[in-house]
């Protein structure tokens, strides 16, 4: 789709060279997590899948498992299905398996087929393996860092103004888990930090593995030094793979994304007026005089005290609302203060920050076009999707217009008359 040679993107750019490609950061964050998990020496994700499908189609096994939940005093909760293509799947499944660990361990150890080669034997062996439990405890600690970033950019509102700042913050947060603070702060460009060198990394006592895993290690001093050293080595490899994949995949060097940070009034002073004006070369058609005016407006906006700008609060104000307020500001002569800057900002706010909305539409489609409604016409599906996407009120609060109710009743009446005529 977006490869350098003979892709959809290269063909589009043959017709329109200024097309801007940013990629989906939610998808990229998921790729980082998947690659890092694959570096662990034990198959963490395979255990999730084996446990789920052991119970999936068997009511008898589920009933038997309930007795082990009572025996181990474990709260009964549904086992979740791990799906690698769902961005937030792994963390929820890991947390649920840890919560059910005592009951699952007792169940598979007591199973009649626990000594026969196969899925049950694999599950029984992994659930009594302390090293496997350590990896799950570590993942339960670190995955929320990636998922919090992922959830932030699944918002329906425009978040592109936060994108570059939050990418850098995520990278810094992950590096701080295993790299010395002095090494990180010594580099102005965080992507240039030498995180691979063991000399720049924390020792085993300081590397971040989570309090649950740390307490487990301190309470189980009988663990083999080989297992402990392999665990710490695997954690380092996990961090290094995550960070290196982020640096390779995320658009840290994209000049457009760096400049778009001006949309966020909290980070506007990190951008120069010249860079903001240069965006018009790609996204607007302005005359030289208009470009000069745009640079002056950008300078006015960047240098203005926050008290002179419309009120902005991340929790209660969206960027769209902030820039609508900016468009209404005027100088004493009555002329708009930021008209050209607002024109540019409208274009910038249309740049998608992820594919989350598209993915949500696919999920909506699956719920509309079910097996029992497989013969719906494309026009009907389109109409149902349009209502679902564009109606922002809860379904039970929605009150259709009287004209719509009359049209629906009329359609039902005409259909009934047609059926009566056909049967006659």
C-alpha positions in Angstrom: 0.0 0.0 0.0 2.7 2.6 1.0 5.9 0.9 -0.2 8.6 2.9 -2.0 8.2 1.0 -5.3 5.1 0.4 -7.3 2.6 0.8 -4.4 -0.7 2.5 -4.2 1.0 5.6 -2.6 3.6 5.9 -5.4 0.9 5.7 -8.1 -1.2 8.3 -6.4 1.9 10.6 -6.1 2.5 10.3 -9.8 -0.8 12.3 -10.2 -0.5 14.4 -7.0 3.1 14.8 -5.7 2.0 16.7 -2.6 -0.1 13.8 -1.1 0.9 13.5 2.6 1.3 10.1 4.1 1.6 9.8 7.9 0.6 6.1 8.5 -1.5 4.9 11.4 0.3 5.3 14.7 -2.2 2.9 16.4 -1.2 0.2 14.0 2.5 1.0 14.4 2.3 0.9 18.2 0.7 -2.6 17.9 3.5 -3.7 15.6 6.0 -2.6 18.2 4.3 -4.6 20.9 4.0 -7.7 18.7 7.6 -7.7 17.7 8.8 -7.2 21.3 6.6 -10.1 22.6 8.1 -12.3 19.9 11.6 -11.8 21.4 10.6 -13.4 24.7 12.0 -17.0 25.0 8.6 -18.5 25.9 5.5 -18.4 23.7 3.3 -16.0 25.8 0.7 -15.4 23.1 0.4 -19.1 22.2 -0.6 -19.9 25.8 -3.4 -17.4 25.6 -4.7 -19.0 22.4 -4.4 -22.6 23.7 -6.2 -21.8 27.0 -9.1 -20.0 25.2 -9.7 -22.7 22.6 -9.5 -25.5 25.1 -12.8 -24.2 26.6 -14.3 -22.4 23.6 -16.6 -25.1 22.2 -17.0 -27.3 25.3 -19.7 -26.6 27.9 -18.6 -29.7 29.8 -15.1 -28.3 30.3 -16.4 -24.9 31.3 -18.6 -26.6 34.0 -15.6 -28.6 35.2 -13.5 -25.5 35.4 -16.1 -23.8 37.6 -15.3 -26.2 40.4 -11.6 -25.2 40.2 -12.6 -21.5 40.4 -14.4 -22.3 43.7 -11.6 -24.4 45.0 -9.0 -21.7 44.4 -11.3 -18.9 45.5 -10.9 -17.2 42.1 -13.5 -14.7 40.8 -15.2 -16.3 37.8 -14.6 -14.2 34.8 -14.8 -14.9 31.1 -11.6 -16.0 29.3 -10.8 -13.6 26.5 -9.8 -14.4 23.0 -6.4 -13.0 21.9 -6.4 -11.6 18.4 -3.2 -10.1 17.1 -5.0 -7.8 14.6 -6.9 -6.1 17.5 -4.7 -3.4 18.8 -5.7 -3.6 22.5 -6.2 -7.3 22.7 -3.0 -8.5 24.3 -3.1 -6.4 27.5 -6.6 -7.4 28.4 -6.0 -11.1 27.7 -2.7 -11.1 29.7 -4.4 -9.4 32.7 -7.4 -11.9 32.6 -5.1 -14.9 32.4 -3.1 -13.7 35.4 -6.3 -13.2 37.3 -7.4 -16.8 36.5 -3.9 -18.3 36.8 -4.4 -20.3 40.1 -7.6 -21.9 38.9 -6.1 -22.7 35.4 -3.0 -24.1 36.9 -5.0 -26.4 39.2 -7.3 -27.4 36.4 -4.7 -28.4 33.8 -2.5 -30.1 36.4 -5.5 -32.3 37.4 -6.6 -33.0 33.9 -6.6 -36.7 32.8 -4.6 -35.9 29.6 -2.0 -33.6 31.2 0.7 -36.2 30.5 -0.3 -36.8 26.8 1.5 -34.7 24.2 -0.8 -31.9 23.0 -2.5 -28.7 24.0 -3.4 -29.8 27.5 0.1 -30.9 28.3 1.6 -27.6 26.9 -0.8 -25.6 29.1 -0.1 -27.6 32.2 3.7 -27.2 31.7 3.6 -23.5 31.1 1.2 -22.8 34.0 3.6 -24.3 36.5 6.6 -22.5 35.0 7.6 -19.6 37.2 9.5 -18.0 34.3 6.3 -17.9 32.2 4.5 -16.2 35.1 7.3 -13.6 35.3 6.8 -12.7 31.7 3.1 -12.3 32.1 3.6 -10.1 35.2 6.1 -8.0 33.2 3.7 -7.6 30.2 0.9 -6.6 32.6 3.2 -3.8 33.7 4.5 -2.5 30.4 1.7 -3.0 27.9 -0.5 -0.2 29.4 2.2 2.3 28.4 1.7 1.4 24.7 -2.0 0.9 25.0 -2.6 4.3 26.7 -0.9 5.9 23.6 -3.0 3.7 21.3 -6.2 4.7 23.0 -5.4 8.4 22.9 -5.2 8.3 19.1 -8.3 6.2 18.6 -10.3 9.4 19.5 -12.9 10.6 17.0 -11.7 14.2 17.4 -8.7 15.5 15.5 -5.5 14.7 17.5 -2.9 15.4 14.8 -1.6 18.4 16.7 -0.6 16.2 19.6 0.9 13.4 17.4 4.6 14.4 17.3 4.7 15.5 20.9 3.1 12.3 22.1 5.3 10.1 20.0 8.4 11.7 21.5 6.9 11.4 25.0 6.1 7.7 24.5 9.7 7.0 23.2 11.2 8.9 26.2 8.9 7.0 28.6 10.0 3.6 27.3 13.7 4.6 27.3 13.4 5.7 30.9 12.4 2.2 31.9 15.9 0.8 31.0 18.3 3.6 30.0 20.1 6.0 32.3 18.4 9.4 32.7 21.7 11.1 32.2 22.2 9.4 28.8 18.7 10.4 27.6 19.0 14.0 28.6 22.4 14.4 27.1 21.0 14.0 23.6 18.9 16.7 22.1 17.5 14.3 19.5 16.0 11.4 21.5 16.2 9.1 18.4 20.0 9.4 18.6 20.3 7.9 22.2 22.6 4.9 22.3 20.1 2.6 24.1 21.6 -0.6 22.8 24.9 -0.2 24.9 24.7 -2.1 28.1 26.8 0.6 29.7 24.0 3.1 29.2 21.3 0.7 30.6 20.2 0.3 34.2 21.4 -2.7 36.2 19.0 -5.5 37.2 18.1 -3.8 40.4 16.9 -0.6 38.6 15.5 -1.8 35.3 11.7 -1.4 35.3 10.0 -4.8 35.5 7.0 -3.9 37.6 6.4 -4.3 41.4 4.6 -7.6 40.9 7.5 -9.3 39.2 10.0 -7.6 41.5 8.2 -8.9 44.6 7.9 -12.4 43.1 11.7 -12.5 42.5 12.4 -11.3 46.1 10.0 -13.9 47.6 11.3 -16.8 45.4 15.0 -16.8 46.1 15.2 -20.5 45.2 14.7 -19.6 41.5 17.7 -20.7 39.4 20.2 -17.9 38.6 20.0 -19.0 35.0 16.2 -18.4 35.0 16.6 -15.0 36.7 19.4 -13.8 34.4 17.4 -15.0 31.3 14.4 -13.0 32.5 16.4 -9.8 32.9 18.1 -10.3 29.6 14.7 -10.9 27.9 13.3 -7.7 29.4 16.2 -5.7 28.0 15.7 -7.3 24.6 12.0 -6.5 24.9 12.7 -2.8 25.5 15.4 -2.6 22.9 13.2 -4.2 20.2 10.2 -1.9 21.1 12.4 1.3 21.0 14.3 0.3 17.8 11.0 -0.6 16.0 9.5 2.7 17.1 12.5 4.7 15.8 12.3 2.7 12.5 8.6 2.9 12.0 7.3 6.1 13.6 7.5 9.4 11.6 9.8 11.2 14.1 11.6 13.0 11.4 8.5 14.2 9.5 8.8 18.0 9.2 5.1 18.4 8.6 4.2 16.6 11.8 6.7 18.6 13.7 5.3 21.8 12.4 1.6 20.8 12.9 2.3 20.9 16.6 1.4 24.6 16.4 -2.2 23.5 16.4 -1.9 22.7 20.1 -1.7 26.1 21.9 0.4 24.4 24.6 3.2 23.5 22.2 2.9 26.4 19.7 6.1 28.0 20.9 8.2 24.9 19.8 7.4 25.9 16.1 8.8 28.8 14.2 6.5 31.2 12.2 8.6 30.4 9.0 7.8 26.7 9.3 4.1 27.3 9.8 4.1 29.6 6.7 6.0 26.9 4.7 3.1 24.5 5.1 1.1 26.7 2.8 3.4 25.7 -0.1 2.0 22.2 0.1 -1.5 22.6 1.5 -2.7 26.0 0.3 -2.5 28.2 -2.8 -1.4 31.6 -1.6 0.2 34.6 -3.3 3.6 35.8 -1.9 1.8 38.7 -0.1 -0.7 36.3 1.5 2.2 34.0 2.5 3.9 36.9 4.2 0.6 37.8 6.0 0.3 34.2 7.1 3.8 34.3 8.6 2.9 37.5 10.5 -0.3 35.9 11.8 1.7 32.7 12.9 4.2 34.9 14.7 1.4 36.8 16.4 -0.2 33.6 17.5 3.0 32.0 18.7 4.2 35.0 20.7 0.8 35.9 22.2 0.4 35.2 25.9 -2.0 32.3 26.7 -4.3 34.8 28.4 -4.8 36.6 25.0 -5.9 33.5 23.2 -9.3 31.7 23.5 -9.5 29.5 26.6 -8.2 26.0 25.9 -8.5 22.9 28.2 -7.5 19.5 26.9 -10.3 17.8 28.9 -13.2 20.1 27.9 -12.1 21.8 24.7 -11.3 20.1 21.3 -8.9 21.6 18.8 -11.8 22.2 16.4 -13.5 24.3 19.0 -10.3 26.2 19.8 -9.7 27.1 16.2 -13.3 28.1 15.6 -12.8 30.6 18.4 -9.6 31.7 16.8 -11.4 32.4 13.5 -13.8 34.8 15.3 -11.0 37.0 16.8 -10.6 40.5 15.3 -8.3 43.4 15.7 -9.7 46.8 16.8 -10.3 47.9 13.2 -12.7 45.0 12.8 -10.5 42.9 10.5 -10.0 39.2 11.3 -6.8 38.6 13.3 -6.1 35.0 12.2 -8.0 34.5 8.9 -5.2 33.0 6.9 -3.9 31.0 9.8 -7.4 29.6 10.4 -7.6 28.6 6.7 -4.3 26.6 7.0 -5.5 25.1 10.3 -8.7 23.9 8.8 -6.7 21.9 6.3 -4.3 20.6 9.0 -7.2 19.4 11.2 -8.5 17.2 8.3 -5.3 15.1 8.4 -6.2 11.8 10.0 -4.0 10.8 13.0 -4.9 7.0 12.7 -7.1 4.5 10.9 -9.2 4.0 14.0 -12.4 5.5 12.5 -12.1 3.2 9.4 -11.6 0.2 11.6 -14.6 1.1 13.6 -16.6 1.3 10.4 -15.6 -2.2 9.6 -16.8 -3.4 13.0 -20.1 -1.5 12.5 -20.6 -3.2 9.2 -20.2 -6.7 10.7 -22.9 -5.9 13.2 -25.2 -4.6 10.5 -24.7 -7.2 7.8 -25.0 -10.4 9.9 -25.7 -13.9 8.6 -29.5 -13.3 9.1 -29.3 -10.0 7.2 -27.0 -11.2 4.4 -29.3 -10.0 1.6 -29.4 -6.4 2.5 -28.9 -4.1 -0.5 -25.8 -1.9 -0.7 -28.0 1.2 -0.5 -29.7 0.0 2.7 -26.3 -0.8 4.3 -25.0 2.6 3.3 -28.0 4.3 4.9 -27.8 2.3 8.2 -24.0 3.0 8.4 -24.7 6.7 7.8 -27.2 6.9 10.6 -24.9 4.9 13.0 -21.8 7.1 12.2 -23.5 10.5 12.1 -26.0 10.1 15.0 -24.1 11.2 18.2 -27.0 10.6 20.6 -27.7 7.4 22.4 -30.1 5.2 20.5 -32.7 5.2 23.3 -32.7 9.1 23.3 -33.1 9.4 19.6 -36.4 10.9 18.5 -37.0 10.6 14.7 -38.7 13.5 12.8 -42.5 13.1 12.3 -41.8 13.1 8.5 -39.5 10.1 8.9 -42.1 8.2 11.0 -44.8 8.9 8.3 -42.5 7.7 5.5 -41.7 4.5 7.5 -45.4 3.8 8.1 -46.1 4.5 4.5 -43.5 2.1 3.3 -44.8 -0.7 5.6 -48.4 -0.1 4.4 -47.3 -0.2 0.7 -45.3 -3.4 1.3 -48.3 -5.0 3.1 -50.7 -4.1 0.2 -48.2 -5.5 -2.3 -47.9 -8.8 -0.4 -51.8 -9.0 -0.2 -52.0 -8.5 -4.0 -49.4 -11.1 -4.7 -51.0 -13.7 -2.5 -54.4 -13.0 -4.0 
